[in-house]
Amino acid sequence: MTIKVGDRIPSVTIGKATPEGPRPVETAEFFAGKTVALFAVPGAFTPTCSARHLPGFKDALEDFKGKGVDVIACVSVNDAFVMGAWAQSQDIGADDIVMLADGNGDFTRALGLTLDGKGFGMGERSQRYSLLAKDGVVAELNIEAGGEFKVSSAEHLLAQL
């Protein structure tokens, strides 16, 4: 079952890329008590994700903060080392966008937002989406149709704030 507006973010342990290396993160704790703009990509270093999705949120950091967003986070079914390397290649600072690694896909499955990428040699991945969570409850959810990049963009989520 796919998560929807009004649902609580499920509690799952995932990884976080930090300058000191991977750190475990409990999603229930991560989302508690703050407003989080989360966007998910099918894979780090993939064309649309690297050229448009991540840069869009990086460029809009101050706009999100000005609208009351405490944290911007990016999640992908990749390991924390890959997410850290991707952040570094995109010049994303540790205080800019939190890079979350859902290496086993547990968080993505708990949200009901998996993507079958086996036809592309990618295995099970995350659908492309964005969401806004307030104190762990989904306030906005934007799931892309296959192969599209419209409603999960930083611009679209900003317009909903």
Secondary structure, DSSP 8 states (H G I E B T S, - for coil): ----TT-B----EEEE--TT--EEEEHHHHHTTSEEEEEEES-TT-HHIIIIIHHHHHHTHHHHHHTT--EEEEEESS-HHHHHHHHHHTT--TTT-EEEE-TTSHHHHHHT-EEE-GGGT--EEE--EEEEEETTEEEEEEE--TT--STTSHHHHHHT-
